[in-house]
Amino acid sequence: MRVTEKGQVTIPKDIRDRLKIGPGSEVDFVADEKGARLVVLSSRIEPSQDDFESWLGSMSGTFDTSGMTTDEFMEWLRGPRDDLGPR
């Protein structure tokens, strides 16, 4: 990598992905006996659609409504609707 006139360097994409470094992440360079190390202080990478799909798949089948229908569950959750007449 080359250092720009402003002292900036580009962190290669594969390293950014591996360390979850994204826009807004904070990093530091720490000098040691071998040179310098990049230390991630905070990651701010936005979750991708794949992350959401993976989470959603992991949650599938984990919610038990005890046999209630959607309408029954919604009434249990919110209480009876007073803006509707009797069914």
N, C-alpha and C positions, 0 to 999 in steps of 0.2 A: 504494500500500500504506500501511497505517497501522501505526504502531509501538504495541505494547501497553504497558501500564503497566510491564511487566518489561523493556521495550526489545527485544522480539522482533518479527520480521517473518516473514511467510509468503512463501517463494519460490514463484512460480507453477509449476504442474505442467509446463507446456511447457518452461520453463527447466530444472527439475529433470531432466526426461527428456533434454533435449539435452546437459546437462552430466553426466549419469549420477550425480546426487546422490540418495542414498537414506538410509534410517536408518543411522546410524553414520558417515556421511560427515563429513569435517571441512572447513569453509570458513572463510575469513577475509575481513574487509572492510578494504580498503586505501584510505586517503585519498590523493587526487591533486589536481591543479589543477582538474579538472572536477567533483570531488565525491568519490565513493567507488566502488570496484570490488569485486565479489564474486570471490574467488579460491578455486578448489577445491583443497584441500590433499591430500585422498584421497577416492576414490570407494568406496562400499561398496554399490552397488546389486546386488541379487541377480539372477542370470541368470534369464530367463523360460523357459517351456517352448518358445517360439518360438526362442530362442537355441540351446537344446539341439537342437531339430529341425534348425535350420540347420547346426549343427556336424556332426550325424549325417549329414545329406545330403552335406556336403562330404567326409566320410570314406568314403562309399560307394565300393566298388571299389578301395580303396587297400591292402587287406591281401591278400597273395599267400600261399596255403598250398601252393603248388607242386603242386596237384592232389590233396592229401591230403583224405580225408573228415574230418568233424568228429571221429569216434572216433580216427582215425589222428593227427590233429593234437593232440588232448587227450593221447593216450599219449606223443607226442613231447614235448609241453610238460611233462607231469607225471611221465613215466616210466611203466613198466609197473605195473599194479596188482597188488600181491601178495596182496590179500584175495579175489581171484577165482581159481577153478580155470582150467585151460586151456580155451580156447574151441574 
